[in-house]
Amino acid sequence: MNITDITTRQVTIPLNRTFKTALRSVDQFTNILVTVHTDSSLLGFGGAAPTAVITGETTESITGAIDHLRSQLTGMELSRSETIFQRLNRCLVGNYSAKAAVDMAIWDLLAKRHGIPLYQLLGGMIREVETDITVSLDSPEKMVAEGLEHRERGFTTLKIKVGGDPKEDIQRLASIAGTVDARLRIDANQGWNAKQAVAVGREMARLGIDLDLMEQPVPAGDYAGLRWVRERLDCPVYADESVFTAEDALRLVRMAAVDGLNIKLMKCGGIYNALKICAIAESAGIPCMIGSMMESQVSVAAAAHLAASRTIIQRFDLDAPLFCSINPALGGISYRGARVLFADSPGLGIERIDQ
Protein backbone atom coordinates (compact mmCIF):
# COMPACT_ATOMS: atom_id res chain seq x y z
CA MET A 1 0.00 0.00 0.00
CA ASN A 2 1.54 3.30 -1.12
CA ILE A 3 0.90 6.90 -0.11
CA THR A 4 -0.52 8.64 -3.17
CA ASP A 5 -1.41 12.10 -1.84
CA ILE A 6 -1.81 14.25 1.27
CA THR A 7 -4.61 16.82 1.23
CA THR A 8 -5.69 19.49 3.70
CA ARG A 9 -8.85 21.32 4.65
CA GLN A 10 -9.15 24.33 6.93
CA VAL A 11 -12.01 24.38 9.42
CA THR A 12 -13.03 27.11 11.86
CA ILE A 13 -14.74 25.86 15.03
CA PRO A 14 -16.71 28.23 17.29
CA LEU A 15 -16.41 27.58 21.03
CA ASN A 16 -19.40 27.28 23.31
CA ARG A 17 -17.67 29.67 25.73
CA THR A 18 -14.66 31.99 25.62
CA PHE A 19 -11.43 30.23 26.56
CA LYS A 20 -8.95 32.39 28.48
CA THR A 21 -5.41 31.65 29.63
CA ALA A 22 -2.42 33.75 30.67
CA LEU A 23 -1.33 33.65 27.02
CA ARG A 24 -4.51 34.31 25.04
CA SER A 25 -8.29 34.54 24.88
CA VAL A 26 -10.25 32.85 22.07
CA ASP A 27 -13.89 32.27 21.17
CA GLN A 28 -13.14 30.20 18.06
CA PHE A 29 -10.17 28.39 16.60
CA THR A 30 -8.94 27.08 13.27
CA ASN A 31 -7.62 23.59 12.62
CA ILE A 32 -6.04 22.12 9.51
CA LEU A 33 -7.52 18.67 8.84
CA VAL A 34 -5.32 16.24 6.92
CA THR A 35 -6.15 13.22 4.79
CA VAL A 36 -3.42 10.81 3.71
CA HIS A 37 -4.56 8.97 0.55
CA THR A 38 -3.35 5.56 -0.55
CA ASP A 39 -3.62 3.35 -3.60
CA SER A 40 -6.20 1.29 -1.69
CA SER A 41 -9.59 2.32 -0.36
CA LEU A 42 -8.07 3.30 3.01
CA LEU A 43 -7.68 6.91 4.12
CA GLY A 44 -5.77 8.21 7.14
CA PHE A 45 -6.96 11.25 9.08
CA GLY A 46 -5.18 13.81 11.24
CA GLY A 47 -5.37 17.39 12.38
CA ALA A 48 -3.11 20.32 13.25
CA ALA A 49 -3.83 23.24 15.57
CA PRO A 50 -2.15 26.54 14.68
CA THR A 51 -1.00 28.03 18.00
CA ALA A 52 1.46 30.78 17.12
CA VAL A 53 1.95 31.88 20.73
CA ILE A 54 3.16 28.40 21.72
CA THR A 55 4.44 26.46 18.68
CA GLY A 56 5.07 29.43 16.39
CA GLU A 57 2.82 27.93 13.70
CA THR A 58 0.00 29.57 11.77
CA THR A 59 -2.57 28.20 9.34
CA GLU A 60 -0.39 29.37 6.46
CA SER A 61 2.81 27.85 7.82
CA ILE A 62 1.12 24.52 8.55
CA THR A 63 -0.39 24.34 5.07
CA GLY A 64 2.98 25.14 3.52
CA ALA A 65 4.77 22.58 5.68
CA ILE A 66 2.30 19.86 4.74
CA ASP A 67 2.82 20.71 1.06
CA HIS A 68 6.51 19.98 1.62
CA LEU A 69 5.74 16.78 3.53
CA ARG A 70 3.52 15.67 0.65
CA SER A 71 6.42 16.02 -1.76
CA GLN A 72 8.64 13.96 0.53
CA LEU A 73 6.25 11.13 1.45
CA THR A 74 4.16 10.53 -1.67
CA GLY A 75 5.01 7.17 -3.20
CA MET A 76 6.34 5.65 0.02
CA GLU A 77 5.20 2.15 0.98
CA LEU A 78 3.19 2.06 4.19
CA SER A 79 4.89 -1.13 5.34
CA ARG A 80 8.12 0.90 5.64
CA SER A 81 6.67 2.91 8.50
CA GLU A 82 9.97 3.50 10.29
CA THR A 83 11.43 4.99 7.12
CA ILE A 84 8.32 7.13 6.67
CA PHE A 85 8.52 8.52 10.21
CA GLN A 86 12.25 9.14 9.90
CA ARG A 87 11.77 11.09 6.67
CA LEU A 88 8.78 12.95 8.10
CA ASN A 89 10.90 14.21 10.98
CA ARG A 90 14.14 14.86 9.12
CA CYS A 91 12.91 16.59 5.97
CA LEU A 92 11.71 19.67 7.82
CA VAL A 93 12.99 21.48 10.92
CA GLY A 94 10.39 22.35 13.57
CA ASN A 95 6.80 22.64 12.26
CA TYR A 96 5.70 20.14 14.90
CA SER A 97 1.95 20.59 14.52
CA ALA A 98 2.12 20.03 10.77
CA LYS A 99 4.21 16.91 11.35
CA ALA A 100 1.80 15.71 14.04
CA ALA A 101 -1.17 15.88 11.66
CA VAL A 102 0.56 13.72 9.06
CA ASP A 103 2.06 11.42 11.71
CA MET A 104 -1.31 10.58 13.27
CA ALA A 105 -2.88 10.04 9.83
CA ILE A 106 -0.18 7.48 9.06
CA TRP A 107 -0.75 5.74 12.40
CA ASP A 108 -4.48 5.74 11.58
CA LEU A 109 -3.67 3.96 8.30
CA LEU A 110 -1.33 1.46 9.97
CA ALA A 111 -4.08 0.42 12.40
CA LYS A 112 -6.72 0.33 9.65
CA ARG A 113 -4.45 -1.90 7.60
CA HIS A 114 -4.55 -4.43 10.44
CA GLY A 115 -8.27 -3.87 11.08
CA ILE A 116 -7.78 -2.84 14.72
CA PRO A 117 -8.24 0.34 16.79
CA LEU A 118 -5.10 2.43 17.07
CA TYR A 119 -4.77 1.92 20.83
CA GLN A 120 -4.54 -1.81 20.17
CA LEU A 121 -1.71 -1.34 17.66
CA LEU A 122 0.10 0.86 20.21
CA GLY A 123 -0.03 -1.76 22.96
CA GLY A 124 -3.63 -2.35 23.93
CA MET A 125 -6.14 -0.72 26.24
CA ILE A 126 -4.09 -0.36 29.41
CA ARG A 127 -6.57 1.82 31.24
CA GLU A 128 -9.71 3.86 30.86
CA VAL A 129 -9.17 7.51 30.04
CA GLU A 130 -10.94 10.06 32.22
CA THR A 131 -10.18 13.66 31.38
CA ASP A 132 -10.05 16.71 33.58
CA ILE A 133 -11.79 19.87 32.37
CA THR A 134 -10.44 23.40 32.25
CA VAL A 135 -11.71 26.43 34.12
CA SER A 136 -10.69 29.52 32.15
CA LEU A 137 -8.91 32.49 33.70
CA ASP A 138 -11.50 35.01 34.89
CA SER A 139 -12.86 36.63 38.03
CA PRO A 140 -13.13 34.38 41.12
CA GLU A 141 -16.92 34.48 40.91
CA LYS A 142 -17.06 33.38 37.28
CA MET A 143 -14.45 30.69 37.83
CA VAL A 144 -16.36 29.27 40.81
CA ALA A 145 -19.56 29.20 38.75
CA GLU A 146 -17.79 27.43 35.89
CA GLY A 147 -16.22 24.94 38.30
CA LEU A 148 -19.59 24.12 39.83
CA GLU A 149 -21.09 23.63 36.38
CA HIS A 150 -18.34 21.19 35.42
CA ARG A 151 -18.70 19.33 38.71
CA GLU A 152 -22.43 18.89 38.12
CA ARG A 153 -21.62 17.35 34.73
CA GLY A 154 -19.54 14.67 36.44
CA PHE A 155 -15.99 16.03 36.24
CA THR A 156 -14.00 15.28 39.38
CA THR A 157 -10.75 16.99 38.33
CA LEU A 158 -10.56 20.67 37.39
CA LYS A 159 -7.62 22.28 35.64
CA ILE A 160 -7.58 25.88 36.83
CA LYS A 161 -6.02 28.49 34.57
CA VAL A 162 -3.92 30.98 36.53
CA GLY A 163 -0.79 32.97 35.75
CA GLY A 164 -2.01 36.49 36.28
CA ASP A 165 -1.31 38.55 39.38
CA PRO A 166 -0.30 36.02 42.08
CA LYS A 167 -2.49 37.63 44.75
CA GLU A 168 -5.51 37.46 42.47
CA ASP A 169 -4.62 33.88 41.54
CA ILE A 170 -4.55 32.92 45.22
CA GLN A 171 -8.01 34.44 45.62
CA ARG A 172 -9.26 32.52 42.58
CA LEU A 173 -7.89 29.22 43.88
CA ALA A 174 -9.10 29.74 47.42
CA SER A 175 -12.60 30.56 46.18
CA ILE A 176 -12.77 27.46 43.98
CA ALA A 177 -11.28 25.15 46.61
CA GLY A 178 -13.72 26.43 49.22
CA THR A 179 -16.77 25.91 47.01
CA VAL A 180 -16.17 23.10 44.52
CA ASP A 181 -15.53 19.53 45.68
CA ALA A 182 -12.96 18.49 43.08
CA ARG A 183 -9.30 17.63 42.59
CA LEU A 184 -7.46 20.78 41.51
CA ARG A 185 -4.67 21.14 38.99
CA ILE A 186 -3.32 24.60 38.25
CA ASP A 187 -1.80 25.76 34.98
CA ALA A 188 0.02 29.08 34.89
CA ASN A 189 0.94 28.91 31.18
CA GLN A 190 4.35 30.50 31.93
CA GLY A 191 2.62 33.40 33.69
CA TRP A 192 4.77 33.64 36.85
CA ASN A 193 8.41 33.84 37.72
CA ALA A 194 9.91 31.22 40.02
CA LYS A 195 9.50 33.24 43.22
CA GLN A 196 5.86 33.97 42.45
CA ALA A 197 5.17 30.30 41.77
CA VAL A 198 6.69 29.26 45.09
CA ALA A 199 4.75 31.97 46.92
CA VAL A 200 1.46 30.75 45.43
CA GLY A 201 2.27 27.11 46.13
CA ARG A 202 3.23 27.79 49.74
CA GLU A 203 0.10 29.84 50.32
CA MET A 204 -2.01 26.98 48.98
CA ALA A 205 -0.29 24.65 51.44
CA ARG A 206 -0.83 27.12 54.29
CA LEU A 207 -4.53 27.29 53.46
CA GLY A 208 -4.73 23.48 53.42
CA ILE A 209 -5.50 23.33 49.68
CA ASP A 210 -4.06 20.22 48.09
CA LEU A 211 -2.91 20.65 44.51
CA ASP A 212 -2.72 17.63 42.23
CA LEU A 213 -0.03 19.44 40.26
CA MET A 214 1.32 22.84 39.20
CA GLU A 215 1.85 23.05 35.45
CA GLN A 216 4.41 25.26 33.71
CA PRO A 217 4.63 28.02 36.33
CA VAL A 218 7.58 29.82 34.67
CA PRO A 219 8.63 30.77 31.11
CA ALA A 220 9.36 27.86 28.80
CA GLY A 221 13.11 28.44 28.63
CA ASP A 222 13.58 28.77 32.37
CA TYR A 223 14.61 25.19 33.15
CA ALA A 224 16.55 26.31 36.22
CA GLY A 225 13.44 28.12 37.43
CA LEU A 226 11.38 24.96 37.10
CA ARG A 227 13.91 23.08 39.20
CA TRP A 228 14.00 25.92 41.77
CA VAL A 229 10.20 25.75 42.12
CA ARG A 230 10.17 21.95 42.30
CA GLU A 231 12.75 21.92 45.08
CA ARG A 232 10.68 24.25 47.24
CA LEU A 233 7.16 22.87 46.86
CA ASP A 234 5.53 19.62 47.92
CA CYS A 235 3.01 19.55 45.06
CA PRO A 236 4.21 17.99 41.77
CA VAL A 237 5.57 20.43 39.20
CA TYR A 238 4.96 19.52 35.54
CA ALA A 239 6.52 20.91 32.39
CA ASP A 240 4.36 21.79 29.40
CA GLU A 241 5.74 24.50 27.14
CA SER A 242 9.25 23.56 28.31
CA VAL A 243 9.00 20.11 26.72
CA PHE A 244 8.52 19.85 22.97
CA THR A 245 11.00 17.17 21.95
CA ALA A 246 12.55 14.02 23.38
CA GLU A 247 15.74 16.06 23.76
CA ASP A 248 13.84 18.56 25.94
CA ALA A 249 12.51 15.70 28.05
CA LEU A 250 16.00 14.27 28.50
CA ARG A 251 17.36 17.64 29.58
CA LEU A 252 14.59 18.15 32.14
CA VAL A 253 15.13 14.65 33.51
CA ARG A 254 18.90 15.13 33.80
CA MET A 255 18.38 18.41 35.65
CA ALA A 256 15.76 16.86 37.98
CA ALA A 257 13.74 19.94 37.06
CA VAL A 258 10.22 18.49 37.11
CA ASP A 259 8.02 15.79 38.59
CA GLY A 260 6.20 15.10 35.32
CA LEU A 261 5.92 15.90 31.62
CA ASN A 262 2.87 17.09 29.70
CA ILE A 263 2.97 15.53 26.23
CA LYS A 264 1.05 17.25 23.45
CA LEU A 265 1.18 15.87 19.94
CA MET A 266 1.15 19.41 18.54
CA LYS A 267 4.36 20.18 20.41
CA CYS A 268 6.34 17.01 19.79
CA GLY A 269 5.36 16.24 16.20
CA GLY A 270 3.04 13.28 16.70
CA ILE A 271 2.82 9.81 18.17
CA TYR A 272 6.20 8.60 16.88
CA ASN A 273 8.00 11.27 18.90
CA ALA A 274 5.60 11.07 21.85
CA LEU A 275 6.58 7.43 22.30
CA LYS A 276 10.20 8.54 22.70
CA ILE A 277 9.22 10.99 25.44
CA CYS A 278 7.23 8.24 27.16
CA ALA A 279 10.31 5.98 27.09
CA ILE A 280 12.51 8.68 28.63
CA ALA A 281 9.97 9.42 31.36
CA GLU A 282 9.52 5.74 32.14
CA SER A 283 13.28 5.22 32.34
CA ALA A 284 13.53 8.17 34.74
CA GLY A 285 10.57 7.01 36.81
CA ILE A 286 8.48 10.13 36.32
CA PRO A 287 4.87 10.14 35.03
CA CYS A 288 3.44 11.84 31.99
CA MET A 289 0.27 13.76 31.33
CA ILE A 290 -1.39 13.89 27.91
CA GLY A 291 -2.78 17.23 26.83
CA SER A 292 -3.97 19.13 23.78
CA MET A 293 -4.13 22.60 22.30
CA MET A 294 -7.42 23.98 21.04
CA GLU A 295 -8.05 20.97 18.81
CA SER A 296 -10.96 19.16 17.25
CA GLN A 297 -11.84 15.55 18.01
CA VAL A 298 -9.75 14.43 15.03
CA SER A 299 -6.37 15.09 16.61
CA VAL A 300 -7.53 14.65 20.22
CA ALA A 301 -8.61 11.13 19.24
CA ALA A 302 -4.99 10.34 18.37
CA ALA A 303 -3.81 11.64 21.76
CA ALA A 304 -6.50 9.61 23.52
CA HIS A 305 -5.49 6.38 21.76
CA LEU A 306 -1.89 6.95 22.81
CA ALA A 307 -2.95 7.70 26.39
CA ALA A 308 -5.02 4.52 26.63
CA SER A 309 -2.05 2.40 25.58
CA ARG A 310 0.70 3.67 27.89
CA THR A 311 0.98 3.10 31.66
CA ILE A 312 3.41 6.01 32.04
CA ILE A 313 0.66 8.42 30.93
CA GLN A 314 -1.24 8.82 34.18
CA ARG A 315 -3.05 12.15 33.88
CA PHE A 316 -5.37 13.19 31.08
CA ASP A 317 -6.23 16.67 29.81
CA LEU A 318 -8.24 15.93 26.69
CA ASP A 319 -11.16 18.30 27.11
CA ALA A 320 -10.73 20.57 24.07
CA PRO A 321 -13.56 18.95 22.03
CA LEU A 322 -15.94 19.57 24.93
CA PHE A 323 -15.62 23.30 24.27
CA CYS A 324 -16.35 22.95 20.54
CA SER A 325 -19.80 23.78 19.21
CA ILE A 326 -19.30 21.52 16.16
CA ASN A 327 -17.43 18.31 15.40
CA PRO A 328 -15.89 18.25 11.90
CA ALA A 329 -15.54 14.46 11.89
CA LEU A 330 -17.90 11.50 11.78
CA GLY A 331 -16.88 8.85 14.29
CA GLY A 332 -13.83 8.78 16.54
CA ILE A 333 -13.89 9.35 20.28
CA SER A 334 -16.90 10.51 22.26
CA TYR A 335 -17.49 11.57 25.85
CA ARG A 336 -19.71 10.37 28.68
CA GLY A 337 -19.14 12.94 31.40
CA ALA A 338 -15.40 12.83 32.05
CA ARG A 339 -14.92 9.43 30.38
CA VAL A 340 -13.41 9.28 26.92
CA LEU A 341 -15.07 6.53 24.88
CA PHE A 342 -13.42 4.77 21.95
CA ALA A 343 -15.07 3.41 18.83
CA ASP A 344 -14.53 -0.27 18.06
CA SER A 345 -13.77 0.47 14.41
CA PRO A 346 -10.19 0.41 13.06
CA GLY A 347 -7.66 3.21 13.42
CA LEU A 348 -8.92 6.37 15.06
CA GLY A 349 -12.48 5.24 14.38
CA ILE A 350 -13.09 8.27 12.15
CA GLU A 351 -15.16 7.53 9.06
CA ARG A 352 -14.74 10.90 7.36
CA ILE A 353 -13.85 14.52 8.05
CA ASP A 354 -16.06 16.27 5.50
CA GLN A 355 -18.85 17.18 7.93
C-alpha positions in Angstrom: 0.0 0.0 0.0 1.5 3.3 -1.1 0.9 6.9 -0.1 -0.5 8.6 -3.2 -1.4 12.1 -1.8 -1.8 14.2 1.3 -4.6 16.8 1.2 -5.7 19.5 3.7 -8.9 21.3 4.6 -9.2 24.3 6.9 -12.0 24.4 9.4 -13.0 27.1 11.9 -14.7 25.9 15.0 -16.7 28.2 17.3 -16.4 27.6 21.0 -19.4 27.3 23.3 -17.7 29.7 25.7 -14.7 32.0 25.6 -11.4 30.2 26.6 -8.9 32.4 28.5 -5.4 31.6 29.6 -2.4 33.7 30.7 -1.3 33.7 27.0 -4.5 34.3 25.0 -8.3 34.5 24.9 -10.2 32.9 22.1 -13.9 32.3 21.2 -13.1 30.2 18.1 -10.2 28.4 16.6 -8.9 27.1 13.3 -7.6 23.6 12.6 -6.0 22.1 9.5 -7.5 18.7 8.8 -5.3 16.2 6.9 -6.2 13.2 4.8 -3.4 10.8 3.7 -4.6 9.0 0.6 -3.3 5.6 -0.6 -3.6 3.3 -3.6 -6.2 1.3 -1.7 -9.6 2.3 -0.4 -8.1 3.3 3.0 -7.7 6.9 4.1 -5.8 8.2 7.1 -7.0 11.3 9.1 -5.2 13.8 11.2 -5.4 17.4 12.4 -3.1 20.3 13.3 -3.8 23.2 15.6 -2.1 26.5 14.7 -1.0 28.0 18.0 1.5 30.8 17.1 2.0 31.9 20.7 3.2 28.4 21.7 4.4 26.5 18.7 5.1 29.4 16.4 2.8 27.9 13.7 0.0 29.6 11.8 -2.6 28.2 9.3 -0.4 29.4 6.5 2.8 27.9 7.8 1.1 24.5 8.6 -0.4 24.3 5.1 3.0 25.1 3.5 4.8 22.6 5.7 2.3 19.9 4.7 2.8 20.7 1.1 6.5 20.0 1.6 5.7 16.8 3.5 3.5 15.7 0.7 6.4 16.0 -1.8 8.6 14.0 0.5 6.3 11.1 1.5 4.2 10.5 -1.7 5.0 7.2 -3.2 6.3 5.6 0.0 5.2 2.1 1.0 3.2 2.1 4.2 4.9 -1.1 5.3 8.1 0.9 5.6 6.7 2.9 8.5 10.0 3.5 10.3 11.4 5.0 7.1 8.3 7.1 6.7 8.5 8.5 10.2 12.2 9.1 9.9 11.8 11.1 6.7 8.8 12.9 8.1 10.9 14.2 11.0 14.1 14.9 9.1 12.9 16.6 6.0 11.7 19.7 7.8 13.0 21.5 10.9 10.4 22.4 13.6 6.8 22.6 12.3 5.7 20.1 14.9 1.9 20.6 14.5 2.1 20.0 10.8 4.2 16.9 11.4 1.8 15.7 14.0 -1.2 15.9 11.7 0.6 13.7 9.1 2.1 11.4 11.7 -1.3 10.6 13.3 -2.9 10.0 9.8 -0.2 7.5 9.1 -0.7 5.7 12.4 -4.5 5.7 11.6 -3.7 4.0 8.3 -1.3 1.5 10.0 -4.1 0.4 12.4 -6.7 0.3 9.7 -4.5 -1.9 7.6 -4.6 -4.4 10.4 -8.3 -3.9 11.1 -7.8 -2.8 14.7 -8.2 0.3 16.8 -5.1 2.4 17.1 -4.8 1.9 20.8 -4.5 -1.8 20.2 -1.7 -1.3 17.7 0.1 0.9 20.2 0.0 -1.8 23.0 -3.6 -2.3 23.9 -6.1 -0.7 26.2 -4.1 -0.4 29.4 -6.6 1.8 31.2 -9.7 3.9 30.9 -9.2 7.5 30.0 -10.9 10.1 32.2 -10.2 13.7 31.4 -10.0 16.7 33.6 -11.8 19.9 32.4 -10.4 23.4 32.2 -11.7 26.4 34.1 -10.7 29.5 32.2 -8.9 32.5 33.7 -11.5 35.0 34.9 -12.9 36.6 38.0 -13.1 34.4 41.1 -16.9 34.5 40.9 -17.1 33.4 37.3 -14.4 30.7 37.8 -16.4 29.3 40.8 -19.6 29.2 38.8 -17.8 27.4 35.9 -16.2 24.9 38.3 -19.6 24.1 39.8 -21.1 23.6 36.4 -18.3 21.2 35.4 -18.7 19.3 38.7 -22.4 18.9 38.1 -21.6 17.3 34.7 -19.5 14.7 36.4 -16.0 16.0 36.2 -14.0 15.3 39.4 -10.8 17.0 38.3 -10.6 20.7 37.4 -7.6 22.3 35.6 -7.6 25.9 36.8 -6.0 28.5 34.6 -3.9 31.0 36.5 -0.8 33.0 35.8 -2.0 36.5 36.3 -1.3 38.6 39.4 -0.3 36.0 42.1 -2.5 37.6 44.8 -5.5 37.5 42.5 -4.6 33.9 41.5 -4.6 32.9 45.2 -8.0 34.4 45.6 -9.3 32.5 42.6 -7.9 29.2 43.9 -9.1 29.7 47.4 -12.6 30.6 46.2 -12.8 27.5 44.0 -11.3 25.2 46.6 -13.7 26.4 49.2 -16.8 25.9 47.0 -16.2 23.1 44.5 -15.5 19.5 45.7 -13.0 18.5 43.1 -9.3 17.6 42.6 -7.5 20.8 41.5 -4.7 21.1 39.0 -3.3 24.6 38.3 -1.8 25.8 35.0 0.0 29.1 34.9 0.9 28.9 31.2 4.3 30.5 31.9 2.6 33.4 33.7 4.8 33.6 36.9 8.4 33.8 37.7 9.9 31.2 40.0 9.5 33.2 43.2 5.9 34.0 42.4 5.2 30.3 41.8 6.7 29.3 45.1 4.7 32.0 46.9 1.5 30.8 45.4 2.3 27.1 46.1 3.2 27.8 49.7 0.1 29.8 50.3 -2.0 27.0 49.0 -0.3 24.7 51.4 -0.8 27.1 54.3 -4.5 27.3 53.5 -4.7 23.5 53.4 -5.5 23.3 49.7 -4.1 20.2 48.1 -2.9 20.7 44.5 -2.7 17.6 42.2 0.0 19.4 40.3 1.3 22.8 39.2 1.9 23.0 35.4 4.4 25.3 33.7 4.6 28.0 36.3 7.6 29.8 34.7 8.6 30.8 31.1 9.4 27.9 28.8 13.1 28.4 28.6 13.6 28.8 32.4 14.6 25.2 33.1 16.6 26.3 36.2 13.4 28.1 37.4 11.4 25.0 37.1 13.9 23.1 39.2 14.0 25.9 41.8 10.2 25.8 42.1 10.2 21.9 42.3 12.8 21.9 45.1 10.7 24.2 47.2 7.2 22.9 46.9 5.5 19.6 47.9 3.0 19.6 45.1 4.2 18.0 41.8 5.6 20.4 39.2 5.0 19.5 35.5 6.5 20.9 32.4 4.4 21.8 29.4 5.7 24.5 27.1 9.3 23.6 28.3 9.0 20.1 26.7 8.5 19.8 23.0 11.0 17.2 21.9 12.6 14.0 23.4 15.7 16.1 23.8 13.8 18.6 25.9 12.5 15.7 28.1 16.0 14.3 28.5 17.4 17.6 29.6 14.6 18.1 32.1 15.1 14.6 33.5 18.9 15.1 33.8 18.4 18.4 35.7 15.8 16.9 38.0 13.7 19.9 37.1 10.2 18.5 37.1 8.0 15.8 38.6 6.2 15.1 35.3 5.9 15.9 31.6 2.9 17.1 29.7 3.0 15.5 26.2 1.1 17.3 23.5 1.2 15.9 19.9 1.2 19.4 18.5 4.4 20.2 20.4 6.3 17.0 19.8 5.4 16.2 16.2 3.0 13.3 16.7 2.8 9.8 18.2 6.2 8.6 16.9 8.0 11.3 18.9 5.6 11.1 21.8 6.6 7.4 22.3 10.2 8.5 22.7 9.2 11.0 25.4 7.2 8.2 27.2 10.3 6.0 27.1 12.5 8.7 28.6 10.0 9.4 31.4 9.5 5.7 32.1 13.3 5.2 32.3 13.5 8.2 34.7 10.6 7.0 36.8 8.5 10.1 36.3 4.9 10.1 35.0 3.4 11.8 32.0 0.3 13.8 31.3 -1.4 13.9 27.9 -2.8 17.2 26.8 -4.0 19.1 23.8 -4.1 22.6 22.3 -7.4 24.0 21.0 -8.0 21.0 18.8 -11.0 19.2 17.3 -11.8 15.6 18.0 -9.7 14.4 15.0 -6.4 15.1 16.6 -7.5 14.6 20.2 -8.6 11.1 19.2 -5.0 10.3 18.4 -3.8 11.6 21.8 -6.5 9.6 23.5 -5.5 6.4 21.8 -1.9 6.9 22.8 -2.9 7.7 26.4 -5.0 4.5 26.6 -2.1 2.4 25.6 0.7 3.7 27.9 1.0 3.1 31.7 3.4 6.0 32.0 0.7 8.4 30.9 -1.2 8.8 34.2 -3.1 12.1 33.9 -5.4 13.2 31.1 -6.2 16.7 29.8 -8.2 15.9 26.7 -11.2 18.3 27.1 -10.7 20.6 24.1 -13.6 18.9 22.0 -15.9 19.6 24.9 -15.6 23.3 24.3 -16.4 22.9 20.5 -19.8 23.8 19.2 -19.3 21.5 16.2 -17.4 18.3 15.4 -15.9 18.2 11.9 -15.5 14.5 11.9 -17.9 11.5 11.8 -16.9 8.9 14.3 -13.8 8.8 16.5 -13.9 9.3 20.3 -16.9 10.5 22.3 -17.5 11.6 25.9 -19.7 10.4 28.7 -19.1 12.9 31.4 -15.4 12.8 32.0 -14.9 9.4 30.4 -13.4 9.3 26.9 -15.1 6.5 24.9 -13.4 4.8 21.9 -15.1 3.4 18.8 -14.5 -0.3 18.1 -13.8 0.5 14.4 -10.2 0.4 13.1 -7.7 3.2 13.4 -8.9 6.4 15.1 -12.5 5.2 14.4 -13.1 8.3 12.2 -15.2 7.5 9.1 -14.7 10.9 7.4 -13.8 14.5 8.0 -16.1 16.3 5.5 -18.8 17.2 7.9 
